[in-house]
């Protein structure tokens, strides 16, 4: 029920302004997640919602996050997995064309299976790692249908 201590945004989009306006965080940092102005072991909990897949140097972000977390702290994040494209419901060769278009539109760099994320987290120093999938085929199909329509009509159907 209390606000988060720190918010972090790279400032490429104006989303952080809403967080400041709505007083969501005690302090908002406009900087890269690869080099944060937070002290070692200074954070109990870090959360990233569908961001890591858009950052080229994701390993540096994982290392930085590990650095700022207290011993026993938690890092919770969501990312689309490799299944994001497996559930597109289109037949080849259209799937490849659509996937490439969608990747470019969404600026995806990393769509990994859980084993690869686990390896990356371990390499950054994380010890206890748990994961679960939370989008099913039906939900992803509906999301992709809206995205497909936005590509055809050049209008966003997803916000």
C-alpha positions in Angstrom: 0.0 0.0 0.0 3.0 2.3 0.1 4.8 3.8 -2.8 7.9 2.3 -4.3 11.2 4.0 -3.2 12.8 4.3 -6.7 11.6 4.4 -10.2 13.9 4.1 -13.2 13.3 5.0 -16.8 15.7 5.7 -19.7 13.6 8.8 -20.7 13.1 7.7 -24.3 9.4 7.9 -23.9 7.4 10.2 -21.6 6.0 7.4 -19.4 8.1 8.4 -16.4 6.2 11.8 -16.3 3.0 9.9 -15.4 4.9 8.2 -12.5 6.1 11.6 -11.3 2.7 13.3 -11.7 1.0 10.5 -9.8 3.6 10.4 -7.1 4.2 6.7 -7.5 7.9 6.8 -6.4 9.8 8.7 -3.8 12.4 9.4 -6.4 12.5 8.8 -10.2 15.9 8.3 -11.9 16.1 9.1 -15.6 19.0 7.0 -16.6 20.1 3.7 -18.1 19.5 0.5 -16.2 23.0 -0.6 -17.2 24.6 2.0 -14.9 22.3 3.0 -12.0 23.0 5.8 -9.5 22.1 3.5 -6.6 24.4 2.2 -4.0 25.5 -1.5 -3.7 23.0 -3.6 -1.7 20.6 -0.6 -1.3 17.4 -2.1 -2.6 15.1 -4.9 -1.2 13.0 -5.4 -4.3 13.3 -4.7 -8.0 10.6 -5.1 -10.6 10.7 -4.9 -14.4 7.5 -5.3 -16.4 8.2 -6.2 -20.1 11.3 -4.1 -20.4 14.3 -6.4 -20.5 13.5 -7.8 -23.9 13.9 -4.2 -25.3 17.4 -3.6 -23.9 20.4 -4.7 -26.1 22.8 -5.1 -23.3 20.6 -7.1 -21.0 23.5 -8.8 -19.2 24.7 -5.4 -17.9 21.2 -4.7 -16.6 21.1 -8.1 -14.8 24.6 -7.4 -13.3 23.5 -3.9 -12.2 20.3 -5.2 -10.7 22.2 -7.8 -8.7 24.6 -5.2 -7.5 21.9 -2.9 -6.1 19.9 -5.7 -4.4 20.4 -6.5 -0.7 21.3 -10.0 0.2 18.0 -11.8 0.1 16.4 -9.1 -2.0 14.0 -10.0 -4.8 14.1 -9.2 -8.5 10.8 -10.0 -10.3 10.5 -9.4 -14.0 8.2 -10.3 -16.9 9.4 -10.8 -20.5 7.9 -12.5 -23.5 9.4 -15.9 -24.1 10.3 -17.8 -27.3 6.7 -18.9 -27.2 5.6 -15.5 -28.2 6.1 -16.5 -31.8 5.2 -20.1 -31.5 1.6 -19.0 -30.7 1.1 -16.7 -33.7 -1.3 -19.1 -35.4 -0.2 -18.2 -38.9 1.2 -20.6 -41.5 4.7 -20.3 -43.0 6.1 -18.3 -44.8 3.8 -15.6 -43.5 4.8 -16.3 -39.8 8.4 -15.4 -40.6 7.4 -12.2 -42.3 5.0 -11.2 -39.6 7.5 -12.1 -36.8 10.2 -9.9 -38.4 7.7 -7.0 -38.7 6.5 -7.5 -35.2 10.0 -7.7 -33.7 11.0 -4.5 -35.5 7.8 -2.7 -34.4 8.3 -3.8 -30.7 12.0 -3.4 -30.6 12.6 -6.9 -29.3 16.2 -8.0 -28.8 15.6 -11.0 -26.5 12.9 -13.6 -26.7 14.5 -16.5 -24.7 13.3 -19.7 -23.3 13.5 -20.1 -19.5 16.7 -22.0 -19.5 18.6 -19.1 -21.2 17.2 -16.6 -18.7 18.2 -18.9 -15.8 21.7 -19.1 -17.2 21.9 -15.3 -17.6 20.6 -14.7 -14.1 23.1 -17.2 -12.6 25.9 -15.5 -14.5 24.9 -12.2 -13.0 25.1 -13.8 -9.5 21.5 -14.7 -8.7 21.1 -17.9 -6.8 17.4 -18.8 -6.2 15.6 -18.5 -9.5 12.0 -19.4 -10.2 9.9 -18.8 -13.3 6.4 -19.4 -14.7 4.6 -18.7 -17.9 1.5 -16.5 -17.5 0.1 -15.9 -21.0 -1.8 -18.8 -22.6 -2.4 -19.4 -26.3 -5.8 -17.8 -26.4 -4.6 -14.6 -24.8 -1.6 -14.3 -27.0 -3.7 -15.1 -30.1 -6.0 -12.2 -29.2 -3.1 -9.9 -28.6 -1.5 -10.8 -31.9 -4.7 -10.3 -33.7 -4.9 -6.8 -32.4 -1.2 -6.2 -33.3 -1.7 -7.6 -36.8 -4.7 -5.3 -37.3 -2.5 -2.3 -36.1 0.1 -3.3 -38.7 -2.4 -3.4 -41.5 -4.3 -0.3 -40.6 -1.4 1.7 -39.2 -3.4 2.4 -36.1 -2.7 1.1 -32.6 -5.3 -1.3 -31.2 -3.2 -2.0 -28.1 -2.3 0.6 -25.4 
